[in-house]
Amino acid sequence: MYRRTEIVQMFSTFMDLEADKFSKWLTDVRLHKSIQNCLNHSPQNSRQEHFWALYWHKHWLLKSNDLARIHIQAYLQEPCYHVSRRIVSLLQNTQYSVADCFQMANAEIETILKDFDSKKSSSLKAYSTMAIKSRLRDILRQRKEADICSDWALLRKVSKKLFLEAHYNAGLSAKHALQYRLAWTCFKQLYFQTRPGGTASLPEPTAQLWQQIANLYNNSCHQLAENIPLCTAKTIENWLNQSIIYLRAYQHPLVKSLDIKTDDDNPILDLPDPASDSVIADIIAAENLQDRQNQISQMFDVLSKALQSLDVKSQEIFKLYYQQELTQQQIMQQMQMSQSTVSRKLVKSREFLLEALVKWSQELNISVTSNQIKDMSVALEEWLRNQLGNFNVNP
């Protein structure tokens, strides 16, 4: 159990960085008064960080307190900072500072809160530390790929999933996004068929090629729906140039500042009385946090043992893929095996670990539905990406 002052600081202060290092804590007056008010009306046994993390997360989910998100953002300052320092220390020749990554991490908190499930994770801080690390790596990887690619090389490297996500994010309807994707598919088929991969700089498509792409699109557009209008070569060219803009914007989003305010004149929002608040009652009545932490620890032990039981080559592929973040192509070259073999071993190994999780759940008399298996699969991938380095994998 923490002292009152420690709980207040956890949920009301923000880090101030100077020269990429921690300088001091800045207190948000609104948050300070808010958490003080809650503590004044709460039972003594509620002075635990997990209690208040779940309390504010539940208020955020219910949209019942406008300060809930900012309280959690204050609470997660240290994970954001420590993960940012760790990632920057591992990068070579990076243009991003700790402060840059710290701001990116803070910008991802809203998304992390949406994905957090208190019934499946031991604590909000532990989950957020893993999620921030994963999201920062993905953001920096996407930005690096976007930065080093020419426009046409970018169209070759992007996946179908990312292509559609970028267009949906730009506000296109599903119908128009699919039209853009078909144009992109035709472009790839005709432009890259005679050009080997691995070139960052590629020549501009010719007018003749644009016309060929338009012809292929017009012959294929019936796949989308009836009455899809035919397109000219100029329309296809304009679409793909716009797609490049959407992709770079999606892979390189602007980072918003924290916009911390410490003005004492800020109005204090009416807060519910925590002593009679159903949210607090729900949390107090929830299953014991220590029990959930024990279950998470057991799950990690199950995964660790299953990982150790894989054959040596599969362990090595996991190490290269998740720890060193090599592509399947790079692993293929390093281990002198076909890419299909690398891909198959990755898939089979993940399936083996997932089966171990399902079996462990059934031994605890937990019925496992198809949706729960999907959740387990997502959690497994997150564990592999973020925690694999903490376990001994045979060389």
Secondary structure by P-SEA (a helix, b strand, c coil): cccaaaaaaaccbbbbbccccccbbbbcaaaaaaaaaaaaacccccccaaaaaaaaaaaaaaccccaaaaaaaaaaaaaaaaaaaaaaaacccccccaaaaaaaaaaaaaaaaaaccccccccaaaaaaaaaaaaaaaaaaaaaaaaaccaaaaaaaccaaaaaaaaaaacccaaaaaaaaaaaaaaaacccccccccccccccccaaaaaaaaaaaaacccccccccccccaaaaaaaaaaaaaaaaaaabbbbbcccccccccccccccccccccaaaaaaaacccaaaaaaaaaaaaaaaaaaaaaccaaaaaaaaaaccccccaaaaaaaacccaaaaaaaaaaaaaaaaaaaaaaaaaacccccaaaaaaaaaaaaaaaacccccccccc
